[in-house]
């Protein structure tokens, strides 16, 4: 069992940056592949970025490639999402999630594979 708590959301103008954090407690977070997802008003939740247990592999949605960076610090049980060049269409509630995969190299992009979810943090980007 692991508990996930997101932080770092807020309201920014387009072109600015935010860094989201996801702190894990309970079973050590390095046992999990991690991902970030988001849900905009009136839309389904979608994949944003994911990172393997080891941190050696990452994957991104096309809409955020080149602007967002996912990373993890297993010594701090924390996963980060650095978001640069933010756009109004990035406005959403951002969720982190944990997938208890065995293979430390696997990156998980499908929501249904994730075992644990945080409560989410709101990101609002104004034009």
Order of alpha helices (4+ residues) and beta strands (2+ residues): beta-beta-beta-beta-beta-beta-beta-beta-beta-beta-beta
